[in-house]
Amino acid sequence: MNILYAASEALPYIASGGLADVAGSLPAALCKAGQDARVVVPLYKSIKQELRDSLRFVCNFQVPVGWRQQYCGVFEGKIGTTTYYLIDNEYYFGRDGVYGFYDDCERFCFFSRAILEMIGHIDWQPQVINCNDWQTALTPVYLQIFYKHLPQFENIKTVFTIHNIQYQGKYGTEVLSEVMGIPAYYNSLLMYDGCVNMMKAAFESSDKITTVSPSYAWEILDPWYSHGLDRALTNKQYKLTGFLNGIDVDLYNPEKDPLIAKNFNTKDLSGKAECKKALIEELKLAPGDEPIIGIVTRFVSHKGVDLIRAVFEDMVADGCKFVVLGSGDKMYEDFFREMAYRYPDKVSVTIGFVPSLAKRIYASADMFLMPSQSEPCGLAQMISLRYGTIPVVRETGGLRDSIIDAGNPEAGGNGFTFKTYTAHDMLDAVRRALALYRDPKNWRNLMVFAMGCDNSWAKSAELYQGLYRELVG
């Protein structure tokens, strides 16, 4: 099958979040399984020069944006067995950064339509276009309105994947004619709760809707999780399914990772102790064998930072050390800075995102704390498992699907979980983890089991192939 994976970011070219990991890994797994999966992303200014130098110019054409025509160039790159198409327009993408601009609506309307225009200018025809999040939500809409009647497009099927339903592409009605160029008689396709909602339009227009975990697929039918879109999704349940994301097991491999202090595997865990010792020295924490809890996250409320803040000093009093990496809301950044100031021997805080430090935290910590209020999939808990760092998570979304409480070893317990979104339930899960940590033999068994959990893309790629085959026939 020919599959075009459309995303606003993809590794190794550009990344700002988990979508880039998925867009860089899933097509590669599909190619490994024998499919011809290709990726299309914008050619951002932020893409490194060495990657730009490896690109080949393919073609250029004009793309309708509202009442005007905009230049579009297409470049092609090859990463492993995966072909990438990069959409070039200096006005829209020749800027520092990926998102957060006043004209993001116009930028990604252009990108969504350029994907379809590109198909008419390259020597390859997709059978399925898999779009991702609101930035590509208009591709199935444009396909249905402007292209489906053309022979080249009549058999193309579309899949829309929700990575985070909170970000929907909501704008005022003026964009319908000025930016999108949508005829007035199609306005109802895009309108929702008094404004334009691109994600809702994708629900209406795409052939299938997927999410990044089975639990998230049913959670977003509940108003608590849906950010207002539950009514639109309830009517489209027959299209909706959820497949758990995977991780790149070669990129996150404790046996070969060049960024950690010492490599290790399930047969020889001594390297993990060396990693822990090196991290303590690097971050100037007090030496000792107290358990280190790692936190690598965005400092926003839905990541559960409020719970951490409520009982942080209780956990320190219980004998925990903390290594924290992240950025976000100022009140959370200030809180963690204050904790590092109060407990300089026990708490290290780095504001920002440093990928190499994140790797060292995954490899060196004893536990990984992820008490999210909502979590569509989550990759951090899978990465920490890979490095033998035991996750402590709230049972929501992909966390529920990937982490089973160690209190239930017969079910394959690989971490510690709690159900209700309360600080003391989280504290109880941490304390249960600490109790097992003080039993070295059973803790080691848990580490070995965690490292053996299969969170590779192979399983997910098989499920996606089944979905694509169902559409293609």
C-alpha positions in Angstrom: 0.0 0.0 0.0 1.0 3.6 -0.6 0.5 5.7 2.5 1.2 9.4 2.8 1.7 10.5 6.4 1.0 14.2 6.7 2.2 16.0 9.8 3.3 19.5 10.9 6.6 18.1 12.4 8.6 14.9 12.0 12.0 13.6 13.2 14.7 14.0 12.2 13.8 17.2 10.4 11.9 19.2 13.0 10.4 18.4 16.4 8.6 20.3 19.2 6.7 17.4 20.8 5.6 13.8 20.6 4.0 14.1 17.1 7.5 14.4 15.6 8.5 11.1 17.2 5.4 9.4 15.8 5.8 10.9 12.3 9.4 9.8 12.3 8.9 6.3 13.6 5.5 4.9 12.4 6.2 5.4 8.6 9.6 3.8 9.1 7.9 0.8 10.8 5.4 0.6 8.0 8.2 0.6 5.4 9.9 -2.2 7.4 6.7 -4.1 7.1 6.7 -3.9 3.3 4.5 -0.8 2.8 5.5 2.3 0.8 4.9 4.9 3.5 6.1 8.5 2.9 6.0 11.6 5.0 5.1 15.2 4.1 6.1 18.1 6.4 6.8 21.9 6.0 10.3 23.0 5.1 10.9 25.1 8.2 13.8 27.6 8.5 14.7 25.8 11.8 15.7 22.6 9.9 19.4 22.0 10.3 21.6 22.9 7.3 23.1 19.4 7.0 19.6 18.0 6.5 18.7 20.8 4.1 21.8 20.0 2.0 20.7 16.4 1.5 17.4 17.4 0.0 16.6 17.2 -3.8 14.3 19.7 -5.5 11.3 18.0 -7.1 8.9 20.6 -8.5 7.0 23.8 -7.8 3.5 25.0 -8.4 0.8 27.5 -7.1 -1.5 26.7 -4.2 -4.9 28.5 -3.8 -5.2 30.2 -0.4 -8.5 32.0 -0.2 -8.7 34.4 -3.1 -4.9 34.3 -3.9 -2.3 31.9 -5.2 0.9 31.1 -3.3 4.1 29.6 -4.4 4.9 26.1 -3.3 8.1 24.1 -3.8 8.6 20.4 -3.1 11.9 18.9 -1.9 12.5 15.3 -1.3 14.7 13.6 1.4 15.5 10.1 2.2 16.0 8.9 5.8 16.7 5.1 5.9 14.0 3.6 3.7 11.5 6.4 4.3 10.9 9.2 1.7 10.1 12.6 3.0 8.5 15.4 1.0 9.1 18.9 2.4 6.8 21.8 1.4 8.6 25.0 0.8 7.2 28.5 1.1 9.5 31.2 2.7 6.6 33.5 3.6 4.9 30.8 5.7 7.8 28.7 7.0 10.9 30.8 6.7 10.7 31.8 10.4 12.3 30.8 13.7 10.0 28.4 15.4 7.2 26.1 14.4 3.9 27.3 16.0 2.6 30.3 17.8 2.3 32.8 15.0 -0.6 35.2 14.4 -1.2 33.6 11.0 -1.0 29.9 11.9 -4.4 29.3 10.5 -3.3 30.6 7.1 0.0 28.8 7.3 -1.5 25.4 7.9 -4.4 25.9 5.5 -1.7 26.4 2.8 0.1 23.3 4.0 -3.1 21.2 4.0 -4.0 22.1 0.5 -0.4 22.0 -0.8 -0.3 18.3 0.2 -3.1 17.6 -2.3 -1.7 19.8 -5.0 1.6 18.0 -4.6 0.0 14.7 -5.5 -0.7 16.0 -9.0 2.9 17.0 -9.5 4.9 14.0 -8.3 5.3 10.5 -9.8 3.8 8.7 -6.8 0.1 8.2 -5.8 -1.0 7.6 -2.2 -3.9 5.2 -1.5 -4.3 6.5 2.0 -3.4 10.0 3.5 -3.0 9.8 7.3 -3.4 13.4 8.6 -2.4 14.4 12.2 -3.9 17.0 14.5 -5.5 20.3 13.5 -2.5 21.5 11.3 -3.5 19.0 8.6 -7.2 18.7 9.5 -8.2 20.5 6.3 -6.6 18.0 3.9 -9.6 15.6 4.1 -11.9 18.6 3.9 -10.3 20.0 0.8 -10.1 16.5 -0.7 -13.9 16.1 -0.3 -14.8 19.6 -1.6 -12.3 20.3 -4.4 -10.5 17.1 -5.5 -12.7 13.9 -5.0 -14.3 14.3 -8.4 -10.9 14.1 -10.2 -9.8 10.6 -11.4 -6.5 10.9 -9.7 -8.1 11.5 -6.3 -11.4 9.5 -6.4 -9.9 6.4 -4.7 -7.8 8.1 -2.0 -8.9 7.4 1.5 -8.2 9.6 4.6 -7.4 8.8 8.2 -7.3 11.6 10.8 -5.3 11.0 14.0 -5.9 12.9 17.2 -2.7 13.4 19.2 -4.2 16.0 21.6 -7.8 17.0 21.4 -7.2 20.2 23.4 -5.7 21.9 20.3 -8.5 22.0 17.7 -7.7 24.9 15.3 -10.5 27.2 16.4 -10.9 30.5 14.5 -13.4 33.2 13.6 -15.8 32.8 10.7 -13.8 35.4 8.6 -11.2 32.7 7.7 -13.7 30.7 5.8 -13.5 32.8 2.6 -10.4 34.9 3.3 -8.0 32.1 4.1 -9.7 28.7 3.5 -11.5 29.6 0.3 -14.4 27.3 1.4 -17.7 27.9 -0.5 -20.5 29.2 1.7 -22.7 26.1 1.2 -20.0 24.0 3.0 -19.7 26.3 6.0 -21.6 23.9 8.2 -18.9 21.4 7.7 -16.5 23.6 9.6 -18.7 25.5 12.1 -19.0 24.3 15.7 -20.1 26.2 18.8 -20.2 29.5 16.9 -16.7 29.4 15.4 -14.6 27.5 12.8 -13.2 24.3 14.2 -10.8 22.5 11.9 -10.6 19.3 13.9 -14.4 19.0 13.9 -14.3 19.4 10.1 -11.8 16.5 9.9 -14.1 14.3 11.9 -16.8 15.0 9.3 -14.7 14.5 6.2 -12.2 11.7 7.0 -12.9 8.0 6.4 -11.5 6.9 9.8 -10.5 8.7 13.0 -7.8 7.3 15.2 -6.2 8.3 18.5 -2.9 7.4 20.0 -4.2 4.9 22.6 -7.3 2.8 23.1 -8.2 4.4 26.4 -8.0 7.9 24.9 -10.4 6.8 22.2 -13.2 6.3 24.7 -12.1 9.0 27.1 -12.6 11.8 24.6 -16.3 10.8 24.3 -16.6 12.2 27.8 -16.9 16.0 28.3 -14.2 15.8 31.0 -11.6 15.0 28.4 -13.0 16.2 25.1 -12.6 20.0 25.4 -16.0 20.4 24.0 -15.8 18.0 21.0 -17.6 15.1 22.6 -20.8 15.9 20.8 -19.1 15.9 17.4 -17.3 12.7 18.2 -20.2 10.8 19.6 -21.9 11.1 16.2 -18.8 9.7 14.5 -18.0 6.8 16.9 -18.3 4.3 14.0 -15.2 5.9 12.6 -13.2 6.0 15.8 -10.5 3.7 17.1 -7.3 3.9 19.2 -3.9 2.4 18.7 -1.1 2.8 21.3 1.9 4.6 20.0 5.3 3.0 20.2 8.9 4.2 20.7 12.0 3.9 18.6 13.8 1.1 20.4 17.0 1.8 18.5 17.1 5.4 19.6 16.3 4.5 23.2 18.5 1.5 23.8 20.5 1.3 27.1 22.8 -1.3 25.6 24.1 1.1 22.9 23.1 4.6 23.9 26.1 6.9 23.4 24.7 9.7 25.6 24.6 7.8 28.9 27.5 7.3 31.3 27.6 3.5 30.9 25.6 1.0 28.8 23.7 -1.8 30.4 21.2 -4.5 29.7 18.9 -7.0 31.5 21.8 -9.4 32.2 24.1 -6.8 33.6 22.5 -3.9 35.3 25.7 -2.6 36.9 25.9 0.2 34.2 22.6 1.7 35.6 24.2 2.2 39.0 27.2 3.9 37.2 24.7 6.2 35.3 23.0 7.1 38.6 26.4 8.0 40.2 27.4 10.0 37.2 24.1 12.0 37.2 24.5 12.7 40.9 27.9 14.1 40.3 26.9 16.1 37.2 24.0 17.8 39.0 25.9 18.2 42.3 23.4 16.3 44.4 24.6 14.6 47.7 26.1 11.2 47.1 24.2 8.2 48.4 21.9 5.4 47.4 18.6 7.2 48.1 16.0 6.6 45.2 16.0 9.3 42.5 12.7 10.2 41.0 12.9 11.7 37.5 10.5 14.2 36.1 10.7 15.2 32.4 7.6 17.1 31.4 6.0 20.4 30.4 5.0 22.4 33.4 1.3 22.7 32.7 -1.7 21.7 34.9 -2.8 18.7 32.8 0.5 17.1 33.4 -0.3 16.7 37.1 2.2 19.3 38.4 -0.4 20.5 40.9 -0.3 17.0 42.5 3.5 17.0 42.7 3.5 20.5 44.2 1.0 19.5 46.9 3.1 16.7 48.3 6.6 17.4 47.0 8.1 18.0 50.5 6.4 14.8 51.8 8.3 12.8 49.2 11.6 14.6 50.0 11.0 13.7 53.7 10.4 10.1 52.7 14.0 10.0 51.4 13.6 10.8 47.7 15.9 12.8 45.5 14.5 14.6 42.5 15.9 15.4 39.0 13.5 17.7 37.2 13.7 18.8 33.6 11.0 20.9 31.9 9.5 24.3 31.3 6.1 25.9 31.1 3.9 28.0 33.3 5.9 30.4 35.4 4.2 29.5 38.7 5.4 25.9 38.3 8.9 26.9 37.2 9.1 29.2 40.3 7.9 26.3 42.5 10.6 23.9 41.3 13.3 26.6 41.6 12.2 27.2 45.2 12.5 23.4 45.9 15.9 23.3 44.4 16.9 26.3 46.6 15.5 24.7 49.7 16.9 21.2 49.1 20.1 21.7 47.1 21.5 18.3 48.0 18.3 16.5 47.1 16.6 18.4 44.3 18.0 19.4 40.9 15.9 21.5 38.5 16.8 22.4 34.9 14.4 24.8 33.2 14.1 24.2 29.5 14.4 21.0 27.4 17.8 19.4 27.0 17.4 16.1 25.0 20.7 14.7 26.1 19.9 15.4 29.8 16.5 13.8 29.3 18.2 10.6 28.1 20.5 10.6 31.2 17.5 11.1 33.5 15.7 8.2 31.9 18.8 6.0 32.2 19.8 7.1 35.7 16.7 7.6 37.8 15.1 4.8 39.8 11.5 6.0 39.3 9.8 8.2 36.8 6.8 10.3 38.0 4.1 11.0 35.5 0.8 11.9 37.3 -1.1 13.3 34.3 -4.6 14.6 34.6 -5.0 13.5 30.9 -2.4 11.8 28.6 -3.4 10.8 25.1 -0.5 8.4 24.9 2.7 9.5 26.5 6.1 8.3 25.4 8.1 9.1 28.5 6.7 6.2 30.5 7.7 3.8 27.7 11.2 5.3 27.4 11.7 5.0 31.2 10.6 1.3 31.0 13.3 0.7 28.3 16.0 2.0 30.7 14.7 0.1 33.8 13.3 3.2 35.4 10.0 2.3 37.0 7.1 4.6 36.1 4.7 5.9 38.7 1.6 7.1 36.7 -2.0 8.0 36.9 -4.3 5.6 35.1 -5.4 7.7 32.2 -5.1 7.5 28.4 -2.0 5.8 27.2 -0.6 5.5 30.7 -3.4 3.1 31.6 -2.7 1.1 28.4 1.1 0.8 28.9 1.6 0.6 32.7 0.2 -2.1 35.0 0.5 -1.8 38.7 3.3 -4.0 40.2 0.9 -5.0 42.9 -0.7 -7.2 40.3 2.3 -9.3 39.1 0.1 -11.9 37.5 -1.2 -9.2 35.1 2.3 -8.2 34.1 2.9 -5.4 36.6 5.6 -3.0 35.3 5.2 0.1 37.4 3.0 1.8 40.0 -0.4 3.4 39.3 -3.1 5.4 41.0 -6.7 6.1 39.8 -8.1 9.2 41.2 -6.6 12.6 40.5 -5.6 13.4 44.1 -2.1 14.2 45.5 -2.4 11.7 48.3 -3.3 8.8 46.0 -0.2 9.7 44.0 1.8 9.9 47.2 0.6 6.4 48.1 1.8 5.0 44.8 5.2 6.6 45.3 5.4 5.1 48.8 4.5 1.7 47.5 7.3 2.1 45.0 9.7 3.1 47.8 8.8 0.1 49.8 9.7 -2.2 46.9 12.9 -0.3 46.3 14.0 -1.2 49.7 13.7 -4.9 48.7 16.7 -5.1 46.3 16.0 -8.5 44.9 12.3 -7.9 43.9 13.2 -4.4 42.7 15.8 -5.8 40.4 13.3 -8.4 39.1 10.8 -5.5 38.4 13.5 -3.6 36.5 14.4 -6.6 34.4 10.7 -7.2 33.6 10.2 -3.5 32.8 13.1 -3.4 30.4 11.7 -6.5 28.6 8.3 -4.8 27.8 7.7 -4.5 24.1 6.8 -0.9 23.2 8.3 -1.0 19.7 6.4 0.3 16.7 6.0 -3.1 15.2 2.8 -3.9 17.1 1.2 -0.5 16.3 2.3 -0.6 12.7 0.5 -3.9 12.3 -2.7 -2.4 13.6 -2.4 0.6 11.3 -1.9 -1.7 8.3 -5.1 -3.5 9.2 -7.0 -0.2 9.3 -5.5 0.9 5.9 -6.3 -2.4 4.3 -9.9 -2.1 5.5 -10.1 1.3 3.7 -8.3 0.3 0.5 -10.0 -3.1 0.2 
